[in-house]
Amino acid sequence: MNRESREPGPVVPSAPPDPARALRRARLVLAVAGVLCAVFAAASAGLYGRLASGGFAPTGTPSVRAAEAAARLGGERPDLVLLLRPVEAGTAARAQAARLVSRLTREPGVDKVRSPFPPAAGAATTLRPSDGGSALRTPDGRTALVLVHLAGDETAAARRAAELVPRYRAGNGPLRVEATGPAWATAQSTARSRADLLRAELLAAPLTFAVLVLAFRSLVAALLPVVVGGIATAGALAALHGATAFTPVSVFAVNLAAALGFGLAVDYSLLMVSRYREERALGRAPQAAVRTMTRTAGRTVAVSACTITAALAALLVFPFPFLRSMAYAGMGVAVLAAATAVTVIPAALVCLGPRAEALDPLRRSGRSRGADPAAQGSRAWAALARAVTRRPVVSLTASGLLLALMLLPFTQVRLSLSDHRNLPVSAEAHAAADTVARLFPAASDRALTVVLPDAPVGAAAAPALDRYGRALSALPGAAAVSTPTGRYEAGRRVPAAPPLPAGRAPAAGALVTVVAKDPPYAEASAGLVRAVRALPAPGPVLVAGQAAATVDARTALADRLPLAGALIALATLAVVGLHTRSVLVPLKVVVVAAVSLTAALGCVALVFQHGRFAPLTEGFALTGTLDTTIPVLVFCIAFGLAVDYELFLLSRIQEHYRATGDNTAAVVEGIARTGRVFTAAALAVAVSVGALTWSQVMPLRQLGFGIALAVLIDATVVRGVLVPATMRLLGDANWWAPHRRRKAAPLPVPPSPARVPERTGV
């Protein structure tokens, strides 16, 4: 008998799942999750003691090599600067200052001390006045500097400074001691970031939970994101603890892991539970609703985590240890949040059953109408979507002009490296640094150290060094220059002037100090660095200093931006393309996300660079710059979140389009279904991450504000206007793919969301 004549066999229905067995499995999953959470918490113990401080400057740059060469010649930048006053000769305060320096030279972890005081016995590292000590004392003799060089890297120096400063600042009788310098600024930033983390949690936790309760209409369901966020954050911190054995991890990575972990937990939980409630509203049993939720929303959550991880992985191409630490924290918490959401939430809903809807706080007020509003769709968002799709050109133009207007301030962005200005002006490291810059410009961060590693030494080299010093002092932006042959200003040698600390000749090579007229973040200082590097010199030239490091950081960032952007775009195109099976939609996702997020960065520049909103910059010194690492960090994190929301929206739209074949109706339906959920998710993420906006460390403040604003813009202007207008104009071309030869016949139209929830993918 041929194949055509065979009779099909009887269809054997599959056995329904055993509820008791499913319940046992769910309880096992929750038990394993609890054990893992405890293991994560134990594994993350002692994390703060292993975290690195700083890391804002790139590695392997010319200024880094120059600083290393200067250190070999004895011209390294001090890690700790002590400001002593009053220290007039013959006073008790002067004697106390000498004793303080003598004690300091004997401290473990102190490599070298420079001061204007005569060295005590056994303190050979103290600088004599003839070696530049007179430049460390004001002309009236009332104020002096003590420059301390600490052993170890940036992290070790910051920890040692945190131990030394409190001891040497107190108990000095009439002598007042203030501290500044890179190590003390880093130590204060680290301490404040830890306090900020606690403050952010205390501020964000109740507000976020209130948003969740209103969104879920159930105290029980509102606890699910808390559980997911707690497990994901604990796992990310444990992973960071393990990563410290192989690479430096910034202390600020903890702040990001906590904020982003709870933000993603809210996103994933809202979208999965909303789908679960839709299935329950259709009359599905709890376990059947869980299976559908996991198959649809769970798949999209997994794809979303891949997109966020890919966006954050682009940070690894930059030679900034701080950015790499943030990438590790963000990728870890994104993967763990998704893994926890797709396992713990289904298990919890199976165990809870109908109790997942319990404890509605609005029931007694009469505002709760039984069904989940998110499951019913939003009439307001549906009305907005219909208005936009009726006039897509006008809507696209208006939203595009608004985003372009917000983007304008970013076209004038200026970047600078992190230093004491990241702290409030009231912080000791900041206030003392301002005093040093005013009284001792040669010892401040305005000084450039020019290293001539192959310069000849001795009398034969004097004429060449003299000509070089005159040429350097004549450069625009140079206030003073000191070489082994003397001090120079405005192209002339200044007779009988005290030498600057680094203007001396070691056994081989030469060190030259150039003091800039402007702060290191000013464009004039950047121009001075480039001019010094281009000026003919008696041998190869290396330039170190804060201004040189700022120039190199900008260059390193600009050099790697094309590669990072290409990686983000390619990863997004691949993930979204595989998820939607479309060609144009992934391109639209990348373009829309890039435009909207650049607009958010424009607002960051408007507030923190131009100071247009005083409450967010109150207590800080405006430098007219943004931290070098913050724009790219905000972009990568917010880009991942934007694509995250886009995936959920596209899944809804595509499901309805496949069912009806009507692109416009599908766009309206998708916006209506996801509008209220996106609003709640965006508010929760904005509160969770935006709590960093009140940080006492400026980079964290810029980061929190930038991400919160980007999420809110994405949930309103982009999702409500820009995306539906674009998809309406593209029409059926949205879903075109080379493998599709013809348009599939539409399936039966699902019920209207105003009456019965539609079974669509999240």
N, C-alpha and C positions, 0 to 999 in steps of 0.2 A: 504494500500500500504506500502510495506516495505521500509527501509531506502535506500537500494541500487537502488530502482526504482524511487526515487524522482528526479525530475529535478531541477537542481540548479536555483535559482532565478536570475533575471537580476542583473548585477553588476552596482551599482549606483556610478558614479564617485564623489569623494569628491569635494566640491566647492573650487575653488582657494581662497587663502587668499585675503582679501580686502586690497589693498595697502594703502588706506587712513587710515584705522583702524590701520594697522601696524605702519604707520608713527605717528599717534597720541600716540600710546603706547610707541614708541621709544622716543618721545619728553617728555612724562611723566616720563619715566625712567631717562632721562638726568636731568630733573628738580629736581626729588627726589635726585639724586646723588649730584647735586649742593647744595641743601639744607643740605644734610647730611655732605658734606664737610665743609660748614659754621658752622654747629653745632659742628663738630669735632674740628675745629680750635678754636672755642670759649671755648669748654670743656677742651682743652689742655693749655689754658692760665694760666700762673703761675706755669707751670710744674716744671721749674728749681728750684723754691723755695721749692719744696716738695721732690726732689730727694735726695737719700742717697749718701754719699761719701764713698769711700773705699769698704769694703766687700770682699776683696781678700783673707782673711784668713778664714778657716773653723770654724764653730761654734761647741761648745760642746767637744772640744779636751782637752787632759790633760794640755796643755800649757795655754789654756783659763781658766780652773779651777785654775791653779796655779797663773795666773795673778789676778784673783778675790781674792784668798786667800792672795796674797801679798798686795793687796790694803787694805784689812781689817786690815793688820798688819802695814800699813804705808809704804809699799815698792813698790807702784805702779809706773809704767813707766811714765815719764813726757810726756805730750802731745805736749808741746812747749818748745824749748830750745833756749835761747838767748845767743849769744856769744858777750861779751863786751870786748873792748880793745881800748886804754890802760887804766889801772885802778891802776897805782902805787899809793901807800899810799901818802896822802898829796897833791894830784893833784886835779885840778878842775874836771877832768874826773872821778876820784874816787868819789867825792862828787855827781856828776851828776848820777853816777851809783846807789848810795844809794838812791837818790831821785826817780830814775826810779823804783827801786824795791818797794819802799814805795808806790808809786802810783799804781803799778801793783797789790799789795796785796788787794787794795780796789776796784778793778774793778769787776763789776758784771760778774758772770760766771767763776770767778777764784777761785778754791777751795783751792789751796795751792801753795806757792812759796818757793823754796829753793835757797839760794844764800850764798856766803861767807861774806856777809855784815851784820853788826849788825842790829837787827830788830828795826824799828822805832816804835814810840808809836802807839798802835792799830794794829800792824802788827805781831801778835803772830805766824802767820804761817811761817814766814821767818826762815830758818834753821840757827842755830848758828854754828860757826866754830867748837865747840866741838862735834857737831853731824855729822861731816863729811864735814863741809863747806870748810875745807882746801883742800879737794880733788876736789873742784870746782874752784880752782885757780892754775895757773901754778906756779912752783917754783920761777920764777923771778917776780911774782906778776903783770905782765903786762896784762894777759888775765884771764877772769873769766867767769863762766857759771851761768846762772839763769834758773833753772828748774821750769816750770810752769805746774801745773795740772789743767785742765779745767773741768768744770761740763758737764754732759750729755754724750751721746754716741759719737761714732766716727764722725758722721755727725755734731752734735752740736759742738763738739770741733773744727772741721775744719772750720765751719762758724764763730765761735768766734775768731779763730786764724786769719782768713781773715780780721776781723775787728780790731784786736789789733795790728798786726804786722806793718801795714803802719803807725799807730800813734806813736808807740814806736821806730820805726826805724829812724824817722826824728826828728829834733829839739833837738838834744842832745849835741850841741856844740862840744867840742873836743872828745866826746865819740862816737865811732863807734859801731853800733848795727847790728848784723846779726842774722837771724832767721833760725831755722831748727826744726826737730822733726816731728813725724808722722802727727800731725794736720796741720802744715804748708806745709809739702810735699803733703798731700792730697788736701789742698786748692789750691796749685799751679797746681796740676794735673787737678783738676776740672776746673779751669779757662782756662788752656791751651786746655782742651778737647772741651770747648765751642768755643774757637777760631779755633780749628782744624775743627770743624763741618762746620763753615762758610767758611774756606779756602778750605775744600774738596768740598763743593758745588760749589764754584766759579771756582775751577779747573775742577771738573768732569762734571759739567752741559754742558758747550759748547762742550767738547770732546765727551761726550755721545750722545748729540744731533747730532753731525756731523756723528757719526757712524750710528745713526738711519736714518738720511736722506739718506746716501749712501745705507743702507740696504733696506729701503722702497721705495726709488726712488720717494719720494713725501714728500713735506714739511707738507702737511695736515696730511697724515698718520703718519708721525714721531711725531706729537703732541699727538697721542693717548697714548703712554707709559708715557708721561709726565703727562697727566691727571690721568691715572691709578695710577701711582706712587705717585702723590700728594694726591689723596684721600686715598690711602692705608696708607701712612705715617701719614697723619693727623689723621686717625682713630686709628692707633697704638699708637700715642702720647696721644690721648684722653683716650685710654684704660689704658695706663701706669699711667696717672693722676688718674684714678679711682683706679688702683691697689695700689697706694701709701697709700690709706686709710686702707689697710689690711696688707701690707708687705713692707719692704724696697725695693726700686727700685734704682739701681745704675744710676748715672749720665751718665755713658758711654752707657747705653741702648739707649739713644737718638741717638748717633752716629750710632749704629748698625741698629736701625729702619729706619733711613734715607737712609743709604747705601744699606741695603738689600731690602728695599721697592722699590727703583727705579730699583735695579737689577732684582728683580722678575717681576716688571711691564714690563721691556724690554723683558724678556724671554716670558712671556705670550702673550704680544701684538704681538711680532714678529711671534710666531707660529700660533696665531689665524688669523692675517691678511694675512700671507702667504697662509693659507688654503683658505681664502676668495678669494684671487687673483687667486688661481688655479681654483676655481669654476667659477669665472668671465671669465677666459681664455677659459673655455669650453663653453662659451656662456650663462651661467646662468644669470638670472636677479639678481640685487643686493639683493633683499629680499630673493630669493631662495638660493643664495650663503651664505647669513647670516645664514639661517636655517641649512644648511649643516655644516657650520663652527662651529656653536654652538653645534650641535649633535656630532661632531667628536672631534675637537680640544678643545671645551669647556669641554667635559667629561674628556679628558686627563689632562687639567689644574686642574680640581677639584681633580683628583687622585694625581697629583703632589703635590698640597697643603697639602693633607693628609700625604704624605710621608715626606715632609719637616717638618710639624708640629710634626710628630711622632719622627723624628730624634732630633729635638730641645727639645722635652719633656723629652728626656733621661737626659738632663742637670739637671732636677729637683731632681734627685736622689743624687746629690753631695751636701754636706753640706756647699757650698760656696755661700753666698748671691749674689756675683757678677755673678756667673754662672746662678743662678736662675733668676736674673733680665734680663740677656741676653736671657734666654729661654722665658720669658714673652714677651719681645720685638719681638723676632724672630717669635714665634708662632702667635702673633697678626698680624704682618705685612704680614705673609704668607697667613693666612686665608683671610685677607682683600684684598690683592692683587688679589687672585684668584676670590673672590666674585665680586670685581670691574671689573675684566677683563671679566668675563662671562656675565656681565649685561651691563656695560657701552660700551664696544667695539661693541657688536652687535647693540645696540641702536644707537651709533654714526655712524656706517656704514649704517644703514637704513636711517638715516637722511641725511647723506652726499651723498649716492648713488654714481654715477660716479665721483662726486667731490672728493672722497677719493683718487683718482689717480692724483689729480691736483698738479701743481707746482713742476714738476720734475726738479731739478737743473742741471741734466746732459743732458736734452733734447737739449739745444742749443749747447753743446759741441759735440753732435753727438754720445756720448757714450751710451745713453739710446736707446734701440731698441724696445721700446713699451711694450712688455710683461715683467712681473716681473721675474727676473732671478731666484729667489727662487722657483717660480712656475714651471719653466722649468727644474729644476734639474741642478746639477753641473757636467759638463763633467770631470773636474779635480778630484773631489771627486769620481766620478764613476770609473775613470781610476785607482785611488789609491785602491779602493775597489776590483776591478778585479785583480789587481796585488797581493793584500794580499790574496784573496781567492784562487788564483792559487798556492801560496806557504804558506799555513797557518802555517805549523810547523816552518818554518824559521821566518815568521813574528811574531808568538807568542813568539818564543825564543828571538828574538832581542828586542822586546818591553818589554818582561819580564826582560831581563838583564838590560836594560836601567832603568826601574823603580827600580830594586833591587839596582843598583848603586846609584840612587838618595836617596834610603831609608837608606843607610849605616850610614850617620851621625846621624840619629835619634836613632840608637841602642846605642849611647853614650850620649843620652840626659840627662841633669841635670836640675832640676827645683828649683826655689826659689820663695819666696814670694815677692809681690810688696812692694817697699819702695822708698826712695828718689832717688835711682839709676834709676828709671823709667823716671826721668827728665834729660834733658841735663846737662852736667857738669857745664855749665854756669849758670844754675838756682840757685837761692840763697839757697834753701833748700838742694840742692846737694852739692854745694861748702862749705857751712857752716858745713854740716855733715862730710865732709872729714876733715875739720880742727879740729872738735871735736874728731874724731877718732884718729887723730895724737897727739893731745895735752892732751886729756882726755879719754883714752881708757876705763876707768871704767864707764864713763857716756855715752859711745857710744853704738851702737847696738851689740857690741861684748860681752857685759856683760850679764850673766845669773843670774837670781834671783832664788835662791834655798830656798824654803819655808819648814820649819819644824814646822808644825802647832801644834804638840803635844810634842815638845821638852821641857824638864824641864828648868826652869829659876833659876837664882841665882848662888851662889858659887858652889853648888853641881853639877850643869850642866857644869861647866867650863872644867873639864878634858875631858868629852865626846866631847864637841864642839872643844876643842883643837885637839884631835886626828882626828876628822872629817875634820877640816880645813887642817891639814897636809896631810891627805889622798887625799883630793880634789886637793890640789896644786901639788901633785905628778902625777896626771893623765896626759896622753899625750894630748897636745893641751891647757892645762891650763897655763896662764901666771901669774895670781895672784888670791888669794882668801882672802876674808875678812869675818870674823865671829865676833860675839860679844866678843870673847876672843883675837882678834888681826888679823894681816895680815900675809899671808903665801905665800911663793914662793918656788917652786921646793922641796916640802916636808918639808920645814923648816919655822919656825916662823921668821918674819923679825922684829927686835927690832926697836922701835922708828919710825915706819913707819906710815904715816897718814892713817886713816881708809878710806875705800871706802864708798860711800853714803849709801848703804843698809846693811852694816855689823854691825848690832846692834840688841839688844834683846828687843822686845816689852814686854808688860805686860804678854803675854802668847805666847809661840812658839818662833821661832827664824827665822831671815832672814840672808841669806848668799849670798855674791856676788862672782861669779866666772867670771873672765875676760878671754876670749879665745884669743889665739894667732892669730887666723885667722878670716876673715869676716864670718858673719852668714850663707852665702850661700856655704861656703867651706865644702868639705866632712870631713875635720878634725874637724870642729865645730860640724857637725852632729854626728861624733863619740864621741866627748866630751859629748854631750847631753845624748847619750845612756849610756856612762860610768858613768856619774853622777847619772842617774836614777838607775843604777844597783849597785852602791857602797853602802855597808852597812852604815846605818846612825842611829843617835839616835832618831828614830821614823820614821813615814811615810815621804816620800819626794815628793814634787811637784816642777817642774822646769819650770820657765817662761823665756821669752826672745825671741828675733828674731830667734835665731838658733833653739830653741825648737819649736817655732811656725812653722818654715820651715820643721822640721822633721815630725811634726804632720800633716802638710798639705800634704806632700808627702804620708804619710800613709793613710790619709783619701781619697786621690785621688785613690790610688792603691786598697783600699778596695772596692770602689764603681765601679771601671771600669768594672769588669765582669758583674755586673747587668745592667749597662748602655749599654754595648755592646750587651747583650742578648736582651734587650728591642728594641734597634735599629734593630737588625737582625730579630727578630720576626715580628715587625711591617712592615718592608720592605718586608719580605717574604709573609706576608698576603696581603698587598696592591698590590704588583706586581703580586702575584699568582692569585688574583681575577681579575686583569686587563687583564692578558695574558692567563689565564686558562692553565698554564703550570707548570711543576714541576721543571725542570732544569733551566729554564730562571731566576726565582727569586734567586736561589742559585748562579748562575753566576753573577747576578747583585750585590749581597752582596759581593762576593769575589773580583770581579774586582774593585768595589768602594773602598773597604778597602785597597787593595794593592796600588792603584793609589794615594789615599789620604795620606797614610803613606809615600809614596815617596815625596809628597809635603811637609810634615812635616820634612822630612830629609833635604830638601833645606832650610826650616826655621831655623833648627838647624845649618846648615852650615853657614848661613849668620849671625844670631844674637847670636849664642852661640860661634861659632868658628871665627867669624869676617872675613869671606872670601870675602866679597864684601863691601869694605869700605864706598862707598857713602851712603849705607842704615844705617850705624851705626855711621856716622860722627857726632861728637858732643856729643855722649853718651859714658859712661864708659862700656867697655866690662867686664861682670862678669863671663863669661863662663857658663851661665845658661839661661834658658827661664823662663818666668813667669809661675807659676804653673797652672794657669787656661787656658792659651792660647792654648796648643796643643789639649785639649779635646774640647774647643770651636770651633777652626778651623775645627776639624774633623767633629763635628756634623753639622755645617752649610754647609761645603763643601760636606759632604755625602748627605745631602738633595738635594743640587743643582745637584750633580752627578746623583743621581737616577732620578731627575727631567728630565735631558737630556736623560737618558736611556729610560725612559717611552715614550718620544716622538719618539725616534728612533725605539723602539720595536713596537710601534703602526704602524709605516710605514712598517716595515719589515713584521709584522704579517699580515697586510692587503694584501700585495702583495703575501705572501705565501698562504693565503687562496684562493686567486684568481688563482694562477698558480700551487701550489704544488711543486714549485722549490725553495728549501731553499737557494741555492747559489745566484740565480737570485734575490731573495727577499732581501738578505743582500746587494747586490750591489745597488739595487733600493732604499732601505731605506737610505743608506749612501749618494747616489746621491741626493735624495730629501731633506735631512736634513743638508747636509754638510755646505752649504752656510749660512743657517739660524743659525746653531749652531755656526759658526764662528762669525757672527755678534752679536749673543746673548752673547757669551763668551767675546768678546771684550768689549761690553757694560757693562757687569757685572764686568769685570776686571778693567775697568776705574772707574766705580761707587764705588766699594768697595776698589779697589786698591789705591784710593786717600788717604785712611787712612795711606798708607805707609809713607807718609811725615808728619805724626803727630808728635807733640812734646812730646808725651807720649808713652813710649816704648811698653806697651802692645797693644795699638791701632795700632802701627806701625807693630808689629808682626802679629796681626790679619788681617790687610788689605793685607799685603804681602802674607800671607799663603792662604787666600781665593782666591785672584786673581790668584796666581800661580796654585792652585788646579783646578780652573775652566779652565785655559788655557791648563794644562796637560790633563784634561778630554776631552776637545774639540778637541785635536790633537792626541796625542799618544793613548789615550784610545778609543775614538770614531773612529779614522781613521785606527788604526792597531789592537789593542788588542781585541776589541769587534768583528769585522768581522772575525778575525782569529779564535777566540774561537767558534763563531757560525758556521763557516764553518766546523770546526772539529767535532762539535756535530751533525751537519746535521739535519735530521728530528727529532732526539731525542730532539731538542730544544722545540718542540711543543707537546711532549708526555704528556698525562695526564691519570690517571687511568680510567676516565669515557669515554675515546675515545677508542672504540673497533677496529676501522679500520680507515684508512685514507680516508678522504672525497674526492670525485671526484673534480678535480680542476675546477674552473670557467674559463670562457674565459679570456685570457690574455688581460690586459688593454693596451692602446696605449703606445708607448715608450715615455719616458720623453723628448727625444730630439725633438719630433714632437708635441705631445699633452699631456698636464699634466694629470697624472693619478689621479683618485678620490680615494685617500687613506686617512685613518685616521691619524691624526697628532699624 
